[in-house]
Amino acid sequence: MRLQKRYLVIGGVVLAVLLALAAGLLFWGRRPFRDLEAADIAAASVTLMPPDVTLELDEAEIKTLAELLGDLRITRPDQSYTEYAGQAVQFTVTFADGTETEVTDYNPFLIIDGTGWRTAYGPCEALNRFANELLRERGG
């Protein structure tokens, strides 16, 4: 009987740990660009919709973009972004190896190469603010 109790306790602890890990991924998410550095990016542009304006980023702006992308946190896939209205900010990033990725900020969603994700509000809002500041600085 004592052995059965021990197995029940161990099983309960293992289950609790697994549930905590699953909850952590669901609520805290993951950072898909965590290790991204400015040196990894060969070129980048941003398109703000509306007003349907595309801006090329310079070296200093690419450094800021890499930092902001590194802070982004996604939680779970969610394609319901198509049901929302508002401004989308799409970054096209060309990496040093020649590959290209599109990252669209559509808070509370982040769309990476066509796949929608729920995202943490703050880092996504910072990315949107960065794009709109670029637009204002350039007289758009």
Secondary structure, DSSP 4 states (H G I P E B T S, - for coil): -HHHHHHHHHHHHHHHHHHHHHHHHHHT-B-TTTT--GGGEEEEEEEEETTTEEEE--HHHHHHHHHHHHH--EEEE--GGGG--S-EEEEEEEETTS-EEEEEEETTEEEETTEEEEE-HHHHHHHHHHHHHHHHHTT-
